[in-house]
Amino acid sequence: MSIIIKFLSVGVNETRMLGIYGIGGVGKTNLAKEIYNSFIDQFENCCFLANVREISKHDYGLIRLQQTLLCEILGDSSLNVANIDEGIGLIKEMLWAKRVLLVFDDLDKSVKLETLLGGCDWFGLGSIIIITTRDEHLLNIYNVHLRYKVKELDHDEALRLFCWNAFKNEKPNHDFVELTKDVLHYAGGLPLALTVLGSDLYGRDIHYWRSALKKYKTIPHNDIHEKLRISYDGLEESQRSIFLDIACFFTGEEEEYVTKVLDGCGFFPNCDIKVLVDKSLITIEHGKLIMHDLLKDMGREIVRRESPNEPEKRSRLWFHEDVRRVLEETKNFRILKTMKFSKCEFLTKIPDVSGLQTLERLEIKYCNNLVELHESIGFLDKLVELEIENCESLTSFSRSLKLRSLKELILRYCERLQKFPEIDQREMKCLTWVQLEHMTAIKELPSSIWDLTGLRQLKISKCYEVRHLPIGSQLLTACYSALGYLDISGSNVVILPEWIKGFVRLSVLGLHNCVQLKEILELPPNIEDVGASGCISLESFVEVSNMFEFNTSSCRKLRSIDLNGCHKMVVNPLRFERTRKNVLYFREIRFQIGTTITSWRFQIIMYVIG
């Protein structure tokens, strides 16, 4: 705070504005009071307008705020304001050129600051105006350049604040040391929570503490919940949905991944996530979405209150006991859209889910004892995303898929799953992205995978038992006009078949570390990037023995090839000049030159100009 006070103490020839922002309950108001009290002796005209947002909601709320501002600065309690326009006029007229110290506490977009502040040029030089808000974007609107984000308390500060409320001392009583640690972890440095919980636990015995803590983790303290919910209530409907999705499922996930998922569900994550950041509801750290634990609990409590006693009527389920109960006891679900299983160590089977006709997202991760998925998973009409990851015991999946709305299918690190289901291409016209990674027991893919008319990206990575790409029934029609990205890196495919040239929109081909691959017989006409590094058995590339003398009619857009580590390839770098002249778009090639001196390693990169 000393830095802020020092800054505000200089520049007496200008009006200074300070924006204080942060999560609800973090101490913005208290900080504003400290700064206000530090300067109050230097000003004759001062006013601290508290709870601006709340007061403005009531009838004549803005008029009341205008009147309070005028009365406190002018020292005239008899002054009345008839309407908002009159209030604006009086503020401009009666406070003109006065040097003032003003605090507008808890401002949001529902309050038009112009009705209270007008322009900064209304006040005298040396004035200080402080705004506290949960919404950083509001500070952009009012051109507040000096900003301070109030952060959570560190461990020592949090310990002192909690102990003063819980024990009326700086340290916890001896028997409560471990429980105090649990409270501090739960509160996450939020002053509001530390104060509320400390006061609630003051004078209680150890049994009450244990029971209360257990309750807090399931049902948040109402005073904390209501205070934090203010920010949620100020969101638009789509922003509320995204907030609840992040609170229930996506905390700690990569922003790029979450954006992709939400975008596929018809939301507008690129702008709405930014709004959540501006309102201090989430932060983005190292590319991941981070939400304070108490905000996460608040979001989950909102969902729980949709139907406290009937979880099947809630819009989201994440707690494994609720999910188990719902799946075992309920046949019909009305609004459930998302289910997530994560690290459920006792889960061995997903039962019949045919009643989940509103389900849009199903995520199953790190369920190490899960063995079987019921056939009904393959027939959920509303399902948009299906992700199954790190289920190391899974052996049984639906034999066929008829998921009419599915856009994204991800199967990763399910090493015992032996068979990929057949696909009903007549029903699955929305599927655009299929990712199989480290599915080491799968030996082949169904030929129906090529019949998907909307498939844009197919990744088959580290599926070591896959030795051949399937031949589909519509190889000359449907998929050829759609697939743009194909990655079979890490598989044991021996030959890239000639029919690969039929994929007329394929631009990226990944073949890295296909250690059994010996021949690449053809390339699609619009291919741009070919990655085949680490293909240690590769001997023949395309249909010509003198590599890099490409037929420009079949590789018109080729830009780069990576053959690094392909030891069996013999390359004559003197042919580059001919390649440069013949292939218009060719930009870069990486390879290791075949030579009898195996310790020599060259990387040659060619750039074409003109």
VEXDREN-2710 file (C-alpha; in Angstrom, 1 decimal):
% VEXDREN-2710
k/r/px/py/pz
1/MET/0.0/0.0/0.0
2/SER/2.9/2.3/0.6
3/ILE/3.7/2.4/-3.1
4/ILE/0.1/3.5/-3.8
5/ILE/0.1/6.2/-1.2
6/LYS/3.5/7.5/-2.5
7/PHE/2.1/7.7/-6.0
8/LEU/-1.0/9.5/-4.9
9/SER/1.0/11.9/-2.9
10/VAL/2.7/13.5/-5.9
11/GLY/1.2/15.3/-8.9
12/VAL/-0.8/17.9/-7.1
13/ASN/-1.4/19.7/-10.4
14/GLU/-3.6/16.9/-11.7
15/THR/-6.6/14.8/-10.7
16/ARG/-5.5/11.2/-9.9
17/MET/-7.7/8.1/-10.3
18/LEU/-6.9/4.8/-8.7
19/GLY/-8.7/1.5/-9.6
20/ILE/-8.7/-1.3/-7.0
21/TYR/-10.0/-4.6/-8.3
22/GLY/-10.1/-8.3/-7.5
23/ILE/-12.2/-11.2/-6.4
24/GLY/-15.1/-10.6/-4.1
25/GLY/-14.2/-10.8/-0.4
26/VAL/-10.5/-10.2/-1.1
27/GLY/-10.3/-6.9/0.8
28/LYS/-10.8/-4.2/-1.8
29/THR/-13.0/-2.1/0.4
30/ASN/-10.7/-2.4/3.4
31/LEU/-7.7/-1.3/1.3
32/ALA/-9.7/1.7/0.0
33/LYS/-10.6/2.7/3.5
34/GLU/-6.9/2.6/4.6
35/ILE/-5.9/4.8/1.7
36/TYR/-8.9/7.1/2.3
37/ASN/-7.9/7.5/6.0
38/SER/-4.3/8.1/5.0
39/PHE/-5.3/11.2/3.0
40/ILE/-8.4/12.5/4.8
41/ASP/-6.5/15.0/6.8
42/GLN/-5.1/16.6/3.6
43/PHE/-8.6/17.4/2.2
44/GLU/-11.5/19.6/3.3
45/ASN/-13.9/17.9/0.9
46/CYS/-14.1/14.1/1.3
47/CYS/-16.7/11.4/0.7
48/PHE/-16.6/7.6/0.9
49/LEU/-19.6/6.2/-1.0
50/ALA/-19.9/2.6/0.2
51/ASN/-21.9/-0.2/-1.5
52/VAL/-22.5/1.8/-4.6
53/ARG/-23.7/-1.2/-6.6
54/GLU/-26.2/-2.4/-3.9
55/ILE/-27.6/1.0/-3.2
56/SER/-28.1/1.8/-6.9
57/LYS/-30.4/-1.2/-7.2
58/HIS/-33.1/0.3/-5.0
59/ASP/-35.7/2.8/-6.1
60/TYR/-34.1/6.2/-6.3
61/GLY/-30.8/4.6/-5.4
62/LEU/-28.7/6.8/-7.8
63/ILE/-30.5/9.9/-6.5
64/ARG/-29.7/8.9/-3.0
65/LEU/-26.0/8.4/-3.9
66/GLN/-25.9/11.8/-5.6
67/GLN/-27.5/13.4/-2.5
68/THR/-25.0/11.7/-0.1
69/LEU/-22.1/12.9/-2.2
70/LEU/-23.3/16.5/-2.2
71/CYS/-24.3/16.5/1.5
72/GLU/-21.0/15.0/2.8
73/ILE/-18.7/17.3/0.7
74/LEU/-20.8/20.5/1.3
75/GLY/-21.7/19.7/4.9
76/ASP/-25.3/20.4/4.3
77/SER/-27.6/17.5/5.3
78/SER/-30.8/19.5/4.2
79/LEU/-29.9/19.4/0.5
80/ASN/-32.4/17.4/-1.6
81/VAL/-32.0/16.1/-5.2
82/ALA/-35.2/15.7/-7.2
83/ASN/-34.0/13.6/-10.1
84/ILE/-30.8/12.2/-11.6
85/ASP/-30.4/15.0/-14.1
86/GLU/-30.7/17.6/-11.4
87/GLY/-28.2/15.7/-9.3
88/ILE/-25.7/15.8/-12.2
89/GLY/-26.2/19.5/-12.6
90/LEU/-25.8/20.2/-8.9
91/ILE/-22.6/18.1/-8.6
92/LYS/-21.0/20.0/-11.5
93/GLU/-22.1/23.4/-10.2
94/MET/-21.5/23.0/-6.5
95/LEU/-18.3/20.9/-6.6
96/TRP/-16.7/22.8/-9.5
97/ALA/-13.0/23.2/-9.0
98/LYS/-13.1/21.9/-5.4
99/ARG/-10.2/19.7/-4.5
100/VAL/-11.9/16.4/-3.4
101/LEU/-11.1/13.0/-2.0
102/LEU/-13.7/10.6/-3.3
103/VAL/-14.1/6.8/-3.0
104/PHE/-16.7/4.9/-5.1
105/ASP/-16.9/1.5/-3.5
106/ASP/-18.1/-1.6/-5.3
107/LEU/-18.8/-0.2/-8.7
108/ASP/-20.2/-2.4/-11.5
109/LYS/-21.5/-1.8/-15.0
110/SER/-25.0/-1.3/-13.8
111/VAL/-23.9/2.1/-12.3
112/LYS/-23.1/4.8/-14.7
113/LEU/-20.2/6.7/-13.1
114/GLU/-21.1/9.8/-15.1
115/THR/-24.1/10.3/-12.8
116/LEU/-21.8/10.7/-9.8
117/LEU/-18.5/11.8/-11.2
118/GLY/-19.2/13.4/-14.5
119/GLY/-15.8/14.3/-15.9
120/CYS/-12.6/14.5/-13.9
121/ASP/-12.3/18.1/-15.0
122/TRP/-15.2/19.0/-12.8
123/PHE/-13.0/18.8/-9.7
124/GLY/-10.0/20.9/-8.7
125/LEU/-6.4/20.0/-9.3
126/GLY/-4.9/17.6/-6.8
127/SER/-8.2/15.6/-6.4
128/ILE/-8.0/11.9/-5.7
129/ILE/-10.7/9.5/-6.9
130/ILE/-10.6/5.9/-5.9
131/ILE/-12.8/3.2/-7.5
132/THR/-13.2/-0.4/-6.2
133/THR/-14.7/-3.0/-8.5
134/ARG/-14.7/-6.7/-9.3
135/ASP/-14.6/-5.9/-13.0
136/GLU/-11.2/-4.8/-14.4
137/HIS/-12.8/-3.9/-17.8
138/LEU/-14.8/-1.2/-16.0
139/LEU/-11.5/0.6/-15.4
140/ASN/-10.8/0.5/-19.1
141/ILE/-14.1/2.2/-19.8
142/TYR/-13.3/5.1/-17.4
143/ASN/-9.7/5.3/-18.5
144/VAL/-8.3/4.5/-15.0
145/HIS/-4.7/3.9/-15.7
146/LEU/-3.4/3.4/-12.2
147/ARG/-4.6/0.0/-11.0
148/TYR/-4.0/-2.3/-8.2
149/LYS/-5.2/-5.9/-8.0
150/VAL/-5.8/-7.1/-4.5
151/LYS/-4.4/-10.6/-4.1
152/GLU/-5.2/-13.3/-1.5
153/LEU/-3.3/-13.2/1.8
154/ASP/-0.1/-15.2/2.2
155/HIS/0.1/-18.0/4.8
156/ASP/1.3/-15.8/7.7
157/GLU/-1.2/-13.1/7.1
158/ALA/-4.1/-15.6/6.7
159/LEU/-3.1/-17.4/9.9
160/ARG/-3.1/-14.1/11.9
161/LEU/-6.5/-13.0/10.6
162/PHE/-8.1/-16.3/11.2
163/CYS/-6.7/-16.8/14.7
164/TRP/-7.8/-13.3/15.8
165/ASN/-11.4/-14.3/14.8
166/ALA/-11.3/-17.9/16.0
167/PHE/-9.2/-17.7/19.1
168/LYS/-8.8/-13.9/19.8
169/ASN/-5.1/-14.6/19.6
170/GLU/-2.3/-14.6/17.0
171/LYS/-1.8/-18.4/17.2
172/PRO/-4.2/-21.4/17.3
173/ASN/-4.9/-23.3/20.5
174/HIS/-2.8/-26.4/20.8
175/ASP/-5.5/-29.0/20.0
176/PHE/-6.6/-27.0/16.9
177/VAL/-3.3/-26.7/15.1
178/GLU/-4.1/-29.3/12.4
179/LEU/-7.7/-28.2/11.9
180/THR/-6.5/-24.6/11.6
181/LYS/-4.3/-25.8/8.7
182/ASP/-7.3/-27.4/7.0
183/VAL/-9.3/-24.1/7.4
184/LEU/-6.5/-22.1/5.9
185/HIS/-6.2/-24.5/2.9
186/TYR/-10.0/-24.3/2.4
187/ALA/-10.1/-20.5/2.7
188/GLY/-7.3/-20.0/0.2
189/GLY/-6.1/-16.7/1.6
190/LEU/-9.5/-15.0/1.1
191/PRO/-10.0/-12.5/4.0
192/LEU/-13.8/-12.8/3.8
193/ALA/-13.7/-16.6/4.3
194/LEU/-11.1/-16.4/7.0
195/THR/-13.2/-13.8/9.0
196/VAL/-16.5/-15.6/8.5
197/LEU/-15.2/-19.1/9.3
198/GLY/-13.1/-17.8/12.3
199/SER/-16.2/-16.1/13.8
200/ASP/-18.3/-19.2/13.1
201/LEU/-15.9/-21.5/14.8
202/TYR/-15.0/-19.2/17.7
203/GLY/-15.7/-20.9/21.1
204/ARG/-16.7/-24.2/19.5
205/ASP/-15.3/-27.6/20.6
206/ILE/-13.1/-29.8/18.4
207/HIS/-16.0/-32.0/17.3
208/TYR/-17.9/-29.0/16.0
209/TRP/-14.9/-27.9/14.1
210/ARG/-14.5/-31.3/12.4
211/SER/-18.2/-31.5/11.5
212/ALA/-18.3/-27.9/10.2
213/LEU/-15.2/-28.4/8.0
214/LYS/-16.7/-31.5/6.5
215/LYS/-19.9/-29.6/5.8
216/TYR/-18.2/-26.6/4.3
217/LYS/-16.5/-28.8/1.7
218/THR/-19.9/-30.1/0.6
219/ILE/-22.1/-27.1/1.2
220/PRO/-20.3/-23.7/1.4
221/HIS/-21.0/-21.3/4.2
222/ASN/-24.0/-19.2/3.1
223/ASP/-22.4/-15.8/4.0
224/ILE/-19.4/-16.7/1.8
225/HIS/-21.5/-18.1/-0.9
226/GLU/-23.8/-15.1/-1.2
227/LYS/-20.9/-12.6/-1.2
228/LEU/-19.1/-14.5/-4.0
229/ARG/-22.3/-15.1/-6.0
230/ILE/-22.7/-11.3/-6.6
231/SER/-20.2/-11.5/-9.5
232/TYR/-21.9/-14.6/-10.9
233/ASP/-25.3/-12.9/-10.8
234/GLY/-23.9/-10.0/-12.9
235/LEU/-23.0/-12.3/-15.8
236/GLU/-25.0/-12.9/-19.0
237/GLU/-26.6/-16.3/-19.5
238/SER/-23.9/-17.8/-21.7
239/GLN/-21.2/-16.5/-19.3
240/ARG/-22.9/-18.1/-16.4
241/SER/-23.0/-21.4/-18.2
242/ILE/-19.3/-21.2/-19.0
243/PHE/-18.5/-20.3/-15.4
244/LEU/-20.4/-23.3/-14.1
245/ASP/-18.7/-25.6/-16.6
246/ILE/-15.2/-24.4/-15.5
247/ALA/-16.2/-24.7/-11.8
248/CYS/-17.5/-28.2/-12.2
249/PHE/-15.1/-29.6/-14.8
250/PHE/-12.4/-27.5/-16.2
251/THR/-10.4/-25.9/-13.4
252/GLY/-6.7/-26.4/-14.2
253/GLU/-7.4/-27.4/-17.8
254/GLU/-5.6/-25.9/-20.8
255/GLU/-7.4/-22.8/-22.1
256/GLU/-7.0/-24.0/-25.7
257/TYR/-8.7/-27.3/-24.9
258/VAL/-11.6/-25.8/-22.9
259/THR/-12.1/-23.1/-25.6
260/LYS/-12.3/-25.9/-28.2
261/VAL/-14.8/-27.9/-26.2
262/LEU/-17.1/-24.9/-25.4
263/ASP/-17.0/-23.7/-28.9
264/GLY/-18.2/-27.1/-30.1
265/CYS/-21.1/-26.8/-27.7
266/GLY/-22.4/-23.5/-29.2
267/PHE/-20.9/-21.1/-26.7
268/PHE/-18.7/-18.1/-27.3
269/PRO/-15.6/-18.9/-25.2
270/ASN/-13.1/-16.5/-26.8
271/CYS/-15.0/-13.5/-25.5
272/ASP/-16.8/-14.9/-22.5
273/ILE/-13.7/-16.3/-20.9
274/LYS/-12.1/-12.9/-21.2
275/VAL/-15.1/-11.5/-19.3
276/LEU/-14.7/-14.0/-16.5
277/VAL/-11.0/-12.9/-16.3
278/ASP/-11.9/-9.3/-16.2
279/LYS/-14.4/-10.0/-13.4
280/SER/-11.7/-11.8/-11.4
281/LEU/-13.7/-15.1/-11.5
282/ILE/-10.8/-16.9/-13.1
283/THR/-7.2/-16.3/-14.0
284/ILE/-5.1/-17.8/-16.8
285/GLU/-1.7/-19.0/-15.6
286/HIS/0.7/-20.8/-18.0
287/GLY/-2.1/-21.3/-20.4
288/LYS/-4.4/-23.0/-17.9
289/LEU/-7.7/-21.8/-16.4
290/ILE/-7.4/-21.3/-12.7
291/MET/-10.3/-20.7/-10.3
292/HIS/-10.1/-20.0/-6.6
293/ASP/-11.4/-23.0/-4.7
294/LEU/-14.1/-21.0/-3.0
295/LEU/-15.4/-19.7/-6.3
296/LYS/-15.3/-23.3/-7.6
297/ASP/-17.3/-24.4/-4.5
298/MET/-19.7/-21.5/-5.1
299/GLY/-20.3/-22.6/-8.7
300/ARG/-20.9/-26.2/-7.7
301/GLU/-23.3/-25.1/-4.9
302/ILE/-25.3/-23.1/-7.5
303/VAL/-25.7/-26.4/-9.5
304/ARG/-26.5/-28.4/-6.3
305/ARG/-29.3/-25.9/-5.5
306/GLU/-30.9/-26.6/-8.8
307/SER/-32.2/-29.7/-7.2
308/PRO/-30.8/-30.4/-3.7
309/ASN/-32.4/-33.8/-3.2
310/GLU/-32.7/-35.1/-6.8
311/PRO/-29.3/-35.0/-8.5
312/GLU/-30.7/-36.4/-11.7
313/LYS/-32.5/-33.0/-12.2
314/ARG/-29.3/-31.0/-12.0
315/SER/-27.6/-29.7/-15.1
316/ARG/-24.1/-31.0/-14.2
317/LEU/-22.8/-33.9/-12.1
318/TRP/-19.2/-34.3/-10.9
319/PHE/-19.3/-36.0/-7.5
320/HIS/-18.9/-39.7/-8.0
321/GLU/-21.6/-40.7/-5.4
322/ASP/-24.2/-38.5/-7.1
323/VAL/-23.3/-40.0/-10.5
324/ARG/-23.5/-43.6/-9.1
325/ARG/-26.8/-42.9/-7.5
326/VAL/-28.2/-41.3/-10.6
327/LEU/-27.1/-44.1/-13.0
328/GLU/-28.3/-46.8/-10.7
329/GLU/-31.7/-45.3/-9.7
330/THR/-32.8/-43.0/-12.5
331/LYS/-34.1/-43.9/-15.9
332/ASN/-35.0/-40.4/-17.3
333/PHE/-32.9/-37.3/-17.2
334/ARG/-34.4/-33.9/-18.1
335/ILE/-31.6/-31.4/-18.1
336/LEU/-28.3/-33.2/-17.4
337/LYS/-25.7/-32.0/-20.0
338/THR/-22.3/-32.9/-18.7
339/MET/-20.9/-35.9/-16.7
340/LYS/-17.3/-36.3/-15.6
341/PHE/-15.6/-39.3/-14.0
342/SER/-12.1/-38.6/-12.7
343/LYS/-9.9/-40.8/-10.5
344/CYS/-12.9/-43.0/-9.4
345/GLU/-10.9/-45.9/-8.0
346/PHE/-14.0/-48.1/-7.2
347/LEU/-15.7/-47.6/-10.6
348/THR/-15.5/-50.8/-12.6
349/LYS/-18.4/-50.5/-15.0
350/ILE/-20.4/-47.7/-16.6
351/PRO/-24.0/-49.0/-16.6
352/ASP/-26.9/-48.4/-19.0
353/VAL/-27.0/-44.7/-19.8
354/SER/-29.7/-44.8/-22.4
355/GLY/-31.7/-42.4/-20.1
356/LEU/-29.2/-39.6/-20.6
357/GLN/-30.8/-38.2/-23.7
358/THR/-29.8/-34.6/-22.9
359/LEU/-26.1/-35.4/-22.2
360/GLU/-23.7/-33.4/-24.3
361/ARG/-20.3/-34.1/-22.8
362/LEU/-19.0/-37.3/-21.2
363/GLU/-15.5/-37.4/-19.8
364/ILE/-13.9/-40.4/-18.1
365/LYS/-10.3/-40.0/-16.9
366/TYR/-7.9/-41.9/-14.7
367/CYS/-10.5/-44.5/-13.7
368/ASN/-7.9/-47.2/-13.4
369/ASN/-10.3/-50.0/-12.4
370/LEU/-12.9/-49.3/-15.0
371/VAL/-13.3/-52.4/-17.2
372/GLU/-16.5/-52.0/-19.2
373/LEU/-18.6/-49.3/-20.8
374/HIS/-22.2/-50.2/-21.6
375/GLU/-23.3/-50.4/-25.2
376/SER/-25.8/-47.6/-24.7
377/ILE/-22.9/-45.0/-24.7
378/GLY/-22.8/-45.4/-28.4
379/PHE/-26.4/-44.3/-28.9
380/LEU/-26.7/-40.9/-27.1
381/ASP/-28.2/-38.5/-29.7
382/LYS/-27.2/-35.3/-28.0
383/LEU/-23.6/-36.2/-27.1
384/VAL/-21.1/-33.7/-28.6
385/GLU/-17.9/-34.7/-27.0
386/LEU/-16.7/-38.1/-25.8
387/GLU/-13.4/-38.3/-24.1
388/ILE/-11.9/-41.5/-22.4
389/GLU/-8.4/-41.1/-21.1
390/ASN/-6.0/-43.1/-18.9
391/CYS/-8.4/-46.0/-18.1
392/GLU/-5.7/-48.6/-18.1
393/SER/-8.1/-51.6/-17.3
394/LEU/-10.7/-50.8/-19.9
395/THR/-11.2/-53.7/-22.3
396/SER/-14.8/-53.3/-23.5
397/PHE/-16.4/-50.4/-25.4
398/SER/-19.5/-50.1/-27.5
399/ARG/-19.3/-52.3/-30.6
400/SER/-20.8/-49.6/-32.7
401/LEU/-21.3/-45.8/-32.6
402/LYS/-24.4/-44.0/-33.7
403/LEU/-23.9/-40.6/-32.1
404/ARG/-25.7/-38.1/-34.3
405/SER/-24.3/-34.9/-32.6
406/LEU/-20.8/-36.1/-31.8
407/LYS/-18.1/-33.7/-33.0
408/GLU/-15.1/-34.9/-31.0
409/LEU/-14.0/-38.4/-30.1
410/ILE/-10.9/-38.9/-27.9
411/LEU/-9.4/-42.2/-26.7
412/ARG/-6.1/-41.9/-25.0
413/TYR/-3.9/-44.2/-22.9
414/CYS/-6.5/-47.0/-22.7
415/GLU/-3.8/-49.7/-23.3
416/ARG/-6.0/-52.8/-23.0
417/LEU/-8.8/-51.7/-25.3
418/GLN/-8.6/-54.1/-28.2
419/LYS/-11.3/-53.0/-30.6
420/PHE/-12.4/-49.7/-32.0
421/PRO/-16.1/-49.6/-32.6
422/GLU/-17.8/-49.6/-36.0
423/ILE/-19.1/-46.2/-37.1
424/ASP/-22.6/-45.6/-38.6
425/GLN/-21.6/-42.9/-41.1
426/ARG/-25.2/-42.2/-42.0
427/GLU/-25.9/-41.0/-38.4
428/MET/-22.5/-39.5/-37.6
429/LYS/-22.2/-36.6/-40.0
430/CYS/-21.0/-34.1/-37.3
431/LEU/-17.9/-35.9/-36.3
432/THR/-14.8/-33.8/-37.3
433/TRP/-12.0/-34.8/-34.9
434/VAL/-10.9/-38.3/-33.9
435/GLN/-7.9/-38.8/-31.7
436/LEU/-6.5/-42.2/-30.7
437/GLU/-3.3/-42.1/-28.6
438/HIS/-1.3/-44.9/-27.0
439/MET/-4.1/-47.5/-27.7
440/THR/-1.5/-50.2/-27.8
441/ALA/-3.9/-53.2/-27.9
442/ILE/-5.9/-52.0/-31.0
443/LYS/-4.6/-53.8/-34.1
444/GLU/-6.9/-52.3/-36.7
445/LEU/-9.4/-49.5/-37.4
446/PRO/-12.8/-50.1/-38.9
447/SER/-13.1/-49.3/-42.6
448/SER/-16.1/-47.2/-41.7
449/ILE/-13.9/-44.5/-40.3
450/TRP/-13.2/-43.3/-43.9
451/ASP/-17.0/-43.0/-44.5
452/LEU/-17.3/-40.1/-42.2
453/THR/-18.3/-37.2/-44.4
454/GLY/-17.3/-34.5/-41.9
455/LEU/-14.0/-35.9/-40.6
456/ARG/-11.4/-33.2/-40.8
457/GLN/-8.7/-34.5/-38.4
458/LEU/-7.6/-38.0/-37.6
459/LYS/-4.8/-38.7/-35.2
460/ILE/-3.6/-42.3/-34.5
461/SER/-0.5/-41.8/-32.3
462/LYS/1.6/-44.5/-30.7
463/CYS/-0.8/-47.3/-31.6
464/TYR/2.0/-49.7/-32.0
465/GLU/-0.1/-52.7/-33.1
466/VAL/-1.7/-50.9/-36.1
467/ARG/0.2/-52.2/-39.2
468/HIS/-2.2/-51.3/-42.0
469/LEU/-4.6/-48.4/-42.7
470/PRO/-8.1/-49.8/-43.5
471/ILE/-9.6/-49.6/-47.0
472/GLY/-13.0/-47.9/-46.8
473/SER/-16.0/-48.4/-49.0
474/GLN/-16.2/-44.8/-50.1
475/LEU/-12.5/-44.0/-50.6
476/LEU/-13.2/-42.1/-53.8
477/THR/-16.0/-39.9/-52.4
478/ALA/-16.9/-38.8/-48.9
479/CYS/-13.8/-38.6/-46.7
480/TYR/-11.5/-37.6/-49.6
481/SER/-13.2/-34.3/-49.8
482/ALA/-12.9/-33.6/-46.1
483/LEU/-9.8/-34.9/-44.3
484/GLY/-7.2/-32.2/-43.9
485/TYR/-5.0/-33.6/-41.1
486/LEU/-3.8/-37.2/-40.8
487/ASP/-1.2/-38.3/-38.1
488/ILE/-0.3/-41.9/-37.7
489/SER/3.0/-41.2/-35.9
490/GLY/4.3/-44.1/-33.7
491/SER/2.3/-46.8/-35.5
492/ASN/3.8/-49.8/-37.1
493/VAL/2.4/-49.2/-40.6
494/VAL/4.8/-50.7/-43.1
495/ILE/3.7/-49.0/-46.4
496/LEU/1.8/-45.8/-46.9
497/PRO/-0.7/-47.0/-49.6
498/GLU/-1.1/-45.6/-53.0
499/TRP/-4.7/-44.7/-52.4
500/ILE/-3.5/-41.9/-50.0
501/LYS/-3.3/-39.7/-53.0
502/GLY/-7.1/-39.7/-53.1
503/PHE/-7.3/-37.4/-50.1
504/VAL/-7.5/-34.2/-52.1
505/ARG/-7.8/-31.9/-49.1
506/LEU/-5.1/-33.5/-47.0
507/SER/-2.5/-30.8/-46.2
508/VAL/-0.6/-32.2/-43.2
509/LEU/0.7/-35.8/-43.0
510/GLY/2.4/-37.0/-39.8
511/LEU/4.5/-40.2/-39.9
512/HIS/7.1/-39.5/-37.2
513/ASN/8.7/-42.6/-35.6
514/CYS/6.9/-45.1/-37.7
515/VAL/9.8/-47.5/-37.3
516/GLN/8.5/-50.2/-39.6
517/LEU/7.6/-47.8/-42.5
518/LYS/9.6/-48.8/-45.6
519/GLU/7.8/-47.0/-48.5
520/ILE/5.8/-43.9/-49.2
521/LEU/4.4/-44.6/-52.6
522/GLU/2.2/-41.5/-53.2
523/LEU/1.4/-38.1/-51.8
524/PRO/-1.9/-36.3/-52.0
525/PRO/-2.0/-33.4/-54.6
526/ASN/-2.5/-30.6/-52.0
527/ILE/-0.1/-31.8/-49.3
528/GLU/1.9/-29.0/-47.6
529/ASP/3.8/-30.7/-44.8
530/VAL/5.1/-34.2/-44.5
531/GLY/6.7/-35.2/-41.2
532/ALA/8.5/-38.5/-41.2
533/SER/11.4/-38.0/-38.8
534/GLY/12.6/-41.1/-36.9
535/CYS/11.4/-43.5/-39.7
536/ILE/14.5/-45.6/-39.4
537/SER/13.4/-48.3/-41.9
538/LEU/12.2/-45.8/-44.6
539/GLU/14.0/-46.6/-47.9
540/SER/11.6/-45.4/-50.7
541/PHE/9.9/-42.0/-50.9
542/VAL/7.2/-41.3/-53.4
543/GLU/7.3/-43.1/-56.8
544/VAL/10.7/-41.8/-58.1
545/SER/14.1/-43.3/-57.2
546/ASN/15.8/-39.9/-57.3
547/MET/14.0/-38.2/-54.4
548/PHE/13.0/-34.6/-54.4
549/GLU/12.5/-34.5/-58.1
550/PHE/8.8/-34.1/-57.5
551/ASN/6.1/-34.1/-60.1
552/THR/4.7/-30.6/-59.6
553/SER/1.3/-31.6/-60.9
554/SER/0.8/-33.9/-57.9
555/CYS/2.5/-31.8/-55.2
556/ARG/1.6/-28.3/-56.1
557/LYS/1.6/-26.9/-52.5
558/LEU/4.4/-28.9/-50.9
559/ARG/6.2/-26.6/-48.4
560/SER/8.2/-28.8/-46.0
561/ILE/9.4/-32.4/-45.5
562/ASP/11.1/-33.7/-42.3
563/LEU/13.1/-36.9/-42.8
564/ASN/15.5/-36.3/-39.9
565/GLY/16.8/-39.6/-38.6
566/CYS/15.8/-41.7/-41.6
567/HIS/19.1/-43.5/-41.7
568/LYS/18.4/-45.7/-44.7
569/MET/17.5/-42.9/-47.0
570/VAL/20.3/-42.0/-49.5
571/VAL/20.2/-38.3/-50.5
572/ASN/22.1/-36.4/-53.1
573/PRO/22.0/-32.8/-52.0
574/LEU/23.2/-31.7/-55.4
575/ARG/19.6/-32.3/-56.7
576/PHE/18.2/-29.5/-54.5
577/GLU/18.7/-26.9/-57.3
578/ARG/16.5/-28.9/-59.6
579/THR/13.9/-29.2/-56.9
580/ARG/14.0/-25.5/-56.2
581/LYS/13.2/-24.7/-59.8
582/ASN/10.5/-27.3/-60.2
583/VAL/8.4/-27.1/-57.0
584/LEU/7.0/-23.5/-56.7
585/TYR/5.9/-23.6/-53.1
586/PHE/8.7/-25.7/-51.6
587/ARG/10.3/-24.0/-48.7
588/GLU/12.1/-26.4/-46.4
589/ILE/13.5/-29.9/-46.1
590/ARG/15.1/-31.6/-43.1
591/PHE/16.9/-34.8/-43.4
592/GLN/20.0/-36.8/-42.3
593/ILE/22.2/-37.6/-45.3
594/GLY/22.8/-41.3/-45.8
595/THR/26.5/-42.0/-45.6
596/THR/28.9/-44.8/-44.8
597/ILE/30.4/-42.6/-42.0
598/THR/27.5/-43.0/-39.5
599/SER/28.8/-40.3/-37.1
600/TRP/28.3/-37.6/-39.7
601/ARG/25.0/-35.8/-39.2
602/PHE/23.8/-32.9/-41.5
603/GLN/20.6/-30.9/-41.3
604/ILE/20.1/-29.0/-44.6
605/ILE/17.4/-26.4/-44.7
606/MET/16.6/-24.8/-48.1
607/TYR/14.7/-21.6/-48.5
608/VAL/13.3/-20.6/-51.8
609/ILE/13.2/-16.9/-52.8
610/GLY/11.1/-15.6/-55.7
END
